[in-house]
Amino acid sequence: MTDTQTAAWHLYVALHWLAAAQVHGEIPTTEGGMGDLDHARHQLTEHGPALAREHPQLADGVRHVIDTWTDDPAGRLATLLPVMDTLASVSGVSLPETLPPITVMR
């Protein structure tokens, strides 16, 4: 993976946790118990510059999602999901859209 792909992946995962928090509430995402929003801010600080070198508008989009996360709870997923799709494309990988079916043995 290139530095840009690695940065995109880390930011993708951080935003994935934010999306999960929309349903489940704040999720501690690190051993130290850092919340999902603080974790996303940390990942942006750490990986945003590498992403911005090749994709400045995408880095700005990630920053916008994080900075406005608490402003519009009803509309934030509409802002988040297109950014996540682009991050997945840039990184070259993504989390599965659905889990594989589970077969129950009886």
FENBELHU-V510089 format. One record per helix or strand. SS is the DSSP state (H for helix, E for strand). FROM is the first residue (numbers start at 1). TO is the last residue. Records with the same first field share a line. If there is no record, write none. Layout:
BEGIN
SS: FROM-TO  FROM-TO
END
This chain:
BEGIN
H: 3-24  36-54  56-67  76-91
END
